[in-house]
């Protein structure tokens, strides 16, 4: 890690640049600590463990400076879809729940509503770097921040150490859990999904990687038909966990799972 191009500006700000040699050098080899997910104590499936990356202090400082500048640019230009409620300042899960409640109550006054909750399979582990970089370009990310982001994705390695065993593996995708930039990069990646050209009967809300697809129809079959049309668009963007996804459908008299 190198700080040769972290320069203090006259106004007290910090300039981030990756135009020369100051980038994430030797970025990889982040030790991973596997923490088993709650309720999965006896499971030997690797997907039931949450690998937390241990980052060096210098890398974490640069990571925080980089993503803070990127998100300041994105929020200043209203770049993120307003239907994202996760990792957004002054927004939270209560706001997301209330937004869904208002939509359903409005729809049920006249029509039937289907609500499909989707859980991204692998979520942060599935974040594809080229897609993040493409979305940064679409958001007109400043060149120095874009180059720094691009270099931060290069030459990554993950290592897992036991008593006498050490395993290393190159990393080619994903946002490390424990990284300061992971939430911001995830929202930038997810933004392209929220900006898909959905029909006027569809409303899509997100809280981080959790997605709620609300569809209005004259009857249950009508709502199901319209929902399936737009779910195909979503499936082309992300892979979802069928075991953690649910469908609710109902009218003003009942709302069933």
LUMFIVO-639690 format. One record per residue: y negated, z, x negated of N, C-alpha, C, O, CB in turn. Coordinates in pm, whole numbers, plus 50000, padded with zeros to 5 digits. Atoms other than C-alpha are relative to their C-alpha. Glycine has a CB too. Layout:
BEGIN
YZXYZXYZXYZXYZX/...
END
This chain:
BEGIN
501195000049915500005000050000498775000049912498755006949810499995012250096/501175001750085496604990849863498745001550083498664996750196500024986449929/501264997949930493095001249958498834993249928497684997049950499735015050015/501055006550076491144978249725498974993250089497814991950049500594990149905/500935007349912489554959850019499605008250122499145002650221500634986950045/500564991349897488774989950237498625004249951498525013149867500925012550029/501344997550051485024990550187499125006450107499205002950224499364987149951/500934993149910482385013250341498774991350020498144987149922499615013949945/501175008049970479624993850515498745008650000498825020950005500174992950135/501264992950005475945003150506499765008450125499045018350121498874990249982/500194992449877476135015050867501035011150017501115017450122500064990750119/499034989249995478925039250785501374995650050502315003650052499495010950088/498715005049952481705017050925500914996449885500534997549769499794988050090/499025003950102484785005250741500394985550024500714981650136501255009350003/499635014149989485534968850671501454998249958501855002649850499064991149914/498605002850031489154957950685500154985449966499684976850040500925003850119/499855013950040490094926650499501364997949938501875006549867498894995849903/498745003650062493304909350403499864986549932500854979649909501144999650103/500255013250054491674878850247500514998549858500794987349814498524997050005/499525001150137492794887549894501345007349986502365002950039498975005849901/498734993150025495394912849782500165012850080501225019150079500125003249854/499904987449926494584942050006500664997750132500014993350227498635006350019/499255001349875497224941350272501085010749996501025019949915500624985650018/498904990450002500364960350353500984995649893501884987649918500695001150141/499115003550109502054957950018501165010049999500955022150015499254999949863/498814991549998505584971350000500095007850130500395019850133499985009649882/500094994349865505324977950368501285005850050501325015350128499544989750095/498724996649944508964980750425500585012349938499895020149873500934988849985/499294988150039511505006350344499435012350068499075022250004499975001649850/500404988549920510465029450623501265007750039502095002450113499194995650126/498824992249960513065057250655500035002050151498995004550212500025013749928/499854998349855514415059851010500805012650028501885014749973500704987650063/499314987849959515365093151166500534997850142499734997350235499055012549993/499455002349865517755087451462500015012950082500685022550045501424994349992/500044988549910516995111951743500684995950130500254986350194498545004950026/499265003749880519455111152032499145002450124498435012350133501325007950009/500794998949879517895105452371500525011350088501715014450083500024986750078/499584988849913517985134052626501154996050091501144985450152498825004950084/498865002549913521275136352814501054990749944502004987250014499524994450126/499045009450060523135113552569500745006349882501164999249791499274987349953/499524992650117524505140352334501364995449950501604995649829500065014650032/498645003550041528125128252331500214984949991501354980349985500995005950097/499875014549999527385090952321499994994549858499154998449777498884993650082/499935006050134528375070452014499344986349996499354979749892501444998949954/500695012849993526455039652131498675001049925497865009949953499774995750148/501224999450082523675032251877498734998650083497685003850045500024989249894/501195002149916521305021752158499545012950069498445013550123500294989450104/500364987449936521335057652288499205009149906498815020149943501265007350047/500784992450097519505069451976498614993749986498464981549995500715000549863/501385004950018515745066851923499645001249853499445012349803498995008250090/500334999350144514965057451560498495002049980497704993150013500474987249927/501404997250028511665073651458499724996449854500395001449764499665015150028/500325004650135510085056751155499085010049931498115014749990499344986150004/500844991350082508645078750880499134991249912499634984649820500865009949914/500935008650074505555061250744499235008349898498955020049921499034992950097/500794992950099503665070450429498575001950050498114994650137500004992349866/501324996249950500235086150475498994988649987498254985850081499495012449924/500965010950020498245057250326500224988850099499284983050154500104994749857/499675010749906500075032250542499585003550141499124994950217501484997149997/500354995749865499475052850855498484999650021498024996050130500535014050026/501465000649990495725055450784499554985650020498754982850110499345005849873/500375014049986495425017950735500464994450135499744986550197500594991749885/499465004249871497605012051042499075004250114498794996250204501415005850021/500894994849896495305033851256498654992849998498124989350103499795015249982/501295007050010492105017551125500124985850056499244981150128499524999649854/499805013849956493534982851190500104999050152499394991050213501254994249937/499795001449854494704988651549498795005050077498525000050186501255007750044/501224995549931491545008151642498984988850006498334987050109499415012349930/500955011250001489414978351538500454988850093499644982750163499834994649857/499475010749914491684953851717499785003650147499304995450225501504997649973/500134996049859491694973752042498545001150042498224998750159500725013250024/501434999949968487924978652024499544985850035498794983950130499165005649882/500345014049971487574940752010500574995750134499884989350214500514990749889/499345004249876490064935752293499325006350122499044999350219501495003949997/500624993349885488504961752526498554995750020498074994750133500085015249983/501405004249989484944950652446499884986650069498864983750132499354999449863/500025013349940485844915752563500884999250124501204988250170500444989749900/499164999449880487954927152863501224990849985501534983050074499194996050125/498895009050029490954910152705501305003550068502134994850091500224999449855/498734995849940493734930652864499944999250152498915001850214500355014249956/499885000649854494934925653219499765013850060500265023950010501394994650041/500354987249938493574952753449501195006850068501085018350108498904997950102/498814994149937497084958453592500885007549901501965012149937500814989250067/499294991950099498214975353269499385014050000498175015549982499944993549857/500484986349992497955013353297500485008649883500035020049869500435006250130/499484992350112499845024552986499224997649872498794986349847501454996849977/500725000950128498165031652650498584994750017498054987949928500774991249903/501365004549971494775024852810499105012450013499465021850084499964991350131/500894988449990491835048952765499605002850145499284993750221498744997949915/500414995349869491035069253078500884994750114500444993750228498574996250025/499025004149900494125056353258501315007049971501605010449857500184984750001/498734993350021497505072153313501004996850109500784987850191499815014749991/498925002649905500685073853519499565002550144500024995750236501205008649967/500484997249864498865088853819499234987950055499394984350171499105012650001/500755011949957496525058753832500954988650037500734981650136499034995449889/499025010549971499505035153818500705002650133500874993450213501024998949887/499304996549876501315053754098499094998250121499534993350225500505014549994/500925001249888498215054554319499714985350031499544981650147498705007349969/500235014349978497635017054268501164993950078500954985950170499824992749866/498825004949928501215009754380499995005050144500294997450237501305004549929/500044994149866500835033254677499004992550090499314989650206499625014949992/501025006949920497635015754795500464986050039500234981550151498684999249923/499525013549972499234981254769501075000350110501014992650205500574993349872/498904999249902502364991454961499465003750138499864997850238501065010349955/500564995849871500365009055234499234988750065499284986950187499105012249983/500745011449946498124978555273500934989350053500684983550159499114994149894/499055010349957501084954855295500765004150126501004995850214500984997049888/499164995549889503054976155539499275000350134499915001650238500545013649969/500745000249873500264975155798500344987650082500284987850205498495000649973/499725012649930501244939255880501354994049962502054988550046498914990049972/498845007450050504104926855664501055009449941500905021649937499574989849895/498934993150072507294936755487499694999549850499064990049802501404993450031/500274999450144507144946855121501285002749923502095011149962498965010849969/498924996750093509674945554840499365005049871498354999749825500934987549974/500484994350126509164966454527501144999749900502185005949922499475014550020/498985001250104511144957754215499505006849874498505002649816500364984949973/500364993150124510964981953922500914995049888502134994949900500125015650016/499275006150111511984966553590499795008149872498685012649844499564985349979/500054992850127512784983553260500374990249889501454984249891500955012450000/499755009550109512514962552942501135005149912501145016749870498724997949915/498874996350084515724962652741499545000849853499094990949795501184989950016/500394998750141515004976452396498525002249980498115007949878500424987949924/501464998150001511254976152470499404997849861499334986549813499665014150049/500725001550126509504983352140500854993049894500304985949809499575013549948/499135006850098512534971351940500044985050022500384977549931501415005750008/499925014249967512304937752117498684992749984498594980850015500494998350142/501335006350014508624930952039500084988949895500364991549778498915010649961/499855011650088508594896051888498674997449930497664995049996500474987350080/501235000950078506034893051608499234986950022498014987350039500315001549855/500785012449977505154855951653499265000050134498174994550145500944987949995/500664999349870504354862952019498765009049994497745005950054500975005150107/501154991050016502064892051924498884992749929497724993649970500405012749921/501025007450075500244870151671499384989050085498174986650078500614994149872/500545010449911499894841951924499035005950101497975000250128501144992650074/500894993549903498394865852177498725005049934497665004949997500725011650067/501204996050072496004879351912499054988249984497834989749996500365005849862/500845012050011494774843851857499334996850133498154993450138500824988049953/500565002949868494314838852231498905009950037497985006550112501105000350106/501034989849974492284871152241498844998849902497935007149903500605013949991/501075002550098490094856951960499815011949906498695016249881498694996850071/500044989050095490974885051722499294995649872499584984749822501425004949969/500685003650125488664884951414500994996549890502075002349883499105011549954/499075005450099490214866551121500525010749906501715010949874499324989249919/499534989850095490344896550886501045009250063502005013249997498825008349949/499034991449931492174917751146501284992450031502374998150025499395005550129/498815008049973494514889251237500854998849873502075000449878499614985950052/499255001350126495474883850872500645013249960501765013349909499084995249888/499434986950032495994921150823501215002950088502215008350041498945010950017/498864998249908498244922151131501184991549955502324996149954499604996350144/498935009150042500214892151009500715005449877501945004849868499454986049971/499384994850121500794907950670500755013050026501715016349958498955002249891/499314987449969501774941050827501404997650053502255006550046499205008050103/498685003349946504754923250986500964994749893502134992349922499874989950111/499175006350103506044909750655500775010049915500345021349895499134991649911/499194992650097508774922850423500335014250046500245023649967499285000749868/499674986749949509804951850643501495003049981502354994450000499635001250149/498624995450014512944971650571500125013550071499185021450073500415001249849/499714986949941514515000750758501165006149922502124999249890500334998950153/498944993350075516645026350576500445012650072499635019850130499535003349857/499404988049939518955053450703500845007049895501765001049838500864996350126/499344992650107520135080450464500885011050058500475018350148498975006049903/499114989049966523105103450502500165009049879499285009449793501374994850048/499774991050114524595128650259500114992249870499394995149774501275008450021/499835008150121525755102950005499874985150031500184976749946501365002849936/500045013949956525155070950199498584995950036497865003450102500944997850120/501315005649964522035049650227500204985650045500774977549972499005000849880/499865013449945521885018650447498614994050019497725000550076500795000250135/501275007049985519034993550435500224986950074501244980250056499344997549862/499905012349922518404964550669498624993950018497675001050050500675002750137/501315006349976515584938950691499655000250148500524998450233499994985549947/500494999549863513474941651006499164987550025498234984649950499175013050026/500705012649971512264909251166499305000150135498694990150173500984988549995/500684999049871510954921351501499885014850037500515023449976500774992050111/500124986549950509894952451689498775007349948498205003749845501225007749964/501104991150037507174978951674500615013749969501215019750058498915001050114/499364987350037508275010351483499525011650085498325013450103499745003149853/500384987949928508335041951693499545010349898500305014149809501195005550087/500634991550100506015065051505498824993249935498044999649864501005004249896/501125007550056503585037651407498795001050092498925000650214500384985349978/501234999249920499935040851519499714987150075499104987450182498835003549910/500355013049941499725003751599500974995650109500674986150182499964989549893/498975004649906502865001351815499524999250144499744988950208501195009049992/500465001049861501265009952155499024988550022499114981350121499355013150042/500975010849985498364986052098500644986349992500334977550073498945001249893/499325012950013500564957451980500894997350121501034985850163500844999649871/499175002149882502884963252275499174995050117499584985750186500725013050039/500865004549891500024959652524499544985749980499414978150076498805009250014/500415013850030498894927952349501154990450030500934979650085499554998649852/498835008349972502434913952371500234998750150500474987750200501255005849934/499714999649856502874924252737498934993050083499174989350198500145014450046/501125005849926499514909652834500304985950050499874982150159498774999849912/499685013849960500884874152846500914999950123500844990650204500674992549884/499144999049880503494885253103499155003050123499344996950229501095010949982/500844996249886500884901453327499064988750041498604988350155499185012549966/500905011349971498774869753305500724987650050500104976950062499214996649876/499255011549946501524846953438499404995750135498755003550205501515003550016/500545005649876500614824553730500915003650117501774995850158499854984549989/499204995449887502134844854013499424994750131498254991050138500075015550002/500485004249868501914835154379499075010750057499045022050009501204997350096/500984990749943499254851454596500685011750073500015021450109499094992650096/499294989349931501954873054760500505010849903501045021049945501184994450078/499454991250102502834890254432498895008249933497805003249906500774991849894/500864991550081501164919554259500895006849897501895013149933499225010650088/499194994350108502494930853921499205010949929498115008249878500444988949900/500624988750070501604965153777500915004649888502135004149899499715011650098/499224995550115502674978753441499495013449951498295016249953499954989849887/500354987950073502765012553274500804999449870501995002449868500325013150083/499345002550128503545005652908501064988950019500704977550048500655013149944/498985010249988506924987652922500674999950137501554991850162501055001949894/499454999749864507734996853285499194990850091497964991150091500025014550056/500665010149918506974969353535500385002050147501545004450179500384985849953/499784999349856506584970953913499514987050063498344983550053499285012350063/500335012749936506684938054106500005002250151501045004850211501024988749960/500184997649857505344941554461499794986650071498904979050034498815009550027/500055012949931505904912554702499835002150150500505010550209501274992049972/500264999249856504584907755055500674988350071500584977050024498475000250029/499365010549921506554888255318500015003750147499835015350183501424997649951/499974997449856506794884555696501205008350041501155015750140500014986950076/498794992249974510284899455686500685002749866500204998249762500984992550098/499314996550124512774913055432500474987749924500324987049802501185009150030/499525012250065514294878755361498854992049940498994986049834500784991450099/501185007150048510834863655322499485006449870499184999449773498895000050107/500464992950120509764890455072500974998049884500554996549769499845015050030/498995002150104513044886454884499904986149939500034984549818501415002250057/500105013850048512604848754858498834998449904498984992749796499854990350117/501195001250085509074850954716500165008049871499715003749765498755004650075/499814991650119510054879054478500894993049898500624993249779500605013750038/499075006950091512954858854333499334988549928499654985749813501204994950077/500715011250063510644829354264499215004749877499254998449772499064993350101/500824995250111508334849954045500805008249899500405009249783498865008250052/499164992750096511094871253891500594990549897500844994649783501135007450074/499505009950097512404839253729498984997749889499354995749773500324986850071/501045001650101509044835553553500005011849903499825010149783498624998650066/500014987950082509234871353429501205000349907501085004549792499995012550089/498785000050081512824867253305499884991049879500554993349778501194995850084/500195009050114511684839053077499185006549890499165001749777499324987150046/500844993150098509334863452902500695011949935500525014349816498735004650067/499414987650048511394895252867501445001350050501834995350150499175012150046/498664996349955514954908152888499955014050057499425023249994501044999049883/500094987249932515364936653133501385006450013502414999650016499374998350138/498774992249987517954964053167500365001250148499685008150224499835014249936/499605000049859519774958453496500385013950049500175017250166501184990450021/499564986649959521154993953498498835009450029499005019250101500885006149893/501164991549979517655008853494498974993750094497894999350114499355003149868/500915006849908516044984353738500425002850143501615004050173499984984749972/499734996749860515764991354110499204991050093498154985650055499685014750029/500685008049898514794972854428499845008550126500815014550173500794986850030/500284993249874513154988554733499384989850095498574981550053499045012549980/500545009649904512354969255049499845006950136500675015250174500924987550012/500204993849870510944978955387498794994650072498014986850018499875014849983/501165003749919508424974355666499295012850042499535023449985500444991550125/500784988349961506054997755847500835010750071500345021750096498884995750089/499144990249935509005015256016500955006849904501335018349925500794993450109/499094993850095511225021355721499824993449863499334982249852501484998850047/500095005050137511355017155346501275004449931501465016249905498715005349925/498664996450048514825015755199500244994549861499594985249814501074994850096/499615004150135516425012454860501144990150007501614985349904500405012149914/
END
